[in-house]
Amino acid sequence: MEEKKLIKKYISGEDTRSYTIQLTASGNKIVAETENFSEPLRQLLAQSNPNRQFELWQGIYDLIQGLNQQGIISVQRTCTSCKHYAFKNKLPYCSLLEQKLLPKDIRIDCPEFEMA
C-alpha cells in the first residue's frame, strides 16, 4: 500500500522500530469510493421478506460448506466444525451458548469458535 502511495508511514523519533500509518489523499479517495460498496445489497435484502432472506442465507451457507468439503476453500470458525457444536434431541446445539441452533443461528465466522 505504501508503494501504491495509499498510505504514508511516519517513523517514531524516539524508537525507529515504531511507526504510525496514515492514509494519503489517494488512500482516502479509495476508502470513500469503497466503504459503502455493500449498501445497495443491504437495501435490497432489507426489502426482501424474512423467508426469502433465510433461503438466501441457507443457500450461501450450503455453497460455502460444499466448497469447503471439496477442498476449494478453507472455512474457519463455522459452527459445524466447532468443538461446541453438537446434537441434542436430534437438533443442532451449541454447548457453549447452551441453546439449540436454528438454521438462522448457524454462524460462518463465530468469535467463540474452537476447532473440534
Stockholm file with secondary structure:
# STOCKHOLM 1.0

chainA/1-116         MEEKKLIKKYISGEDTRSYTIQLTASGNKIVAETENFSEPLRQLLAQSNPNRQFELWQGIYDLIQGLNQQGIISVQRTCTSCKHYAFKNKLPYCSLLEQKLLPKDIRIDCPEFEMA
#=GR chainA/1-116 SS CTTTTSEEEEECSSCTTCEEEEECHHHHHHHHHHTTTTHHHHHHHHHSCHHHHHHHHHHHHHHHHHHHHTTSSCCCSCGGGBTTEEEETTEEEETTTTEECCGGGCCSSCTTCCBC
#=GC SS_cons         CTTTTSEEEEECSSCTTCEEEEECHHHHHHHHHHTTTTHHHHHHHHHSCHHHHHHHHHHHHHHHHHHHHTTSSCCCSCGGGBTTEEEETTEEEETTTTEECCGGGCCSSCTTCCBC
//
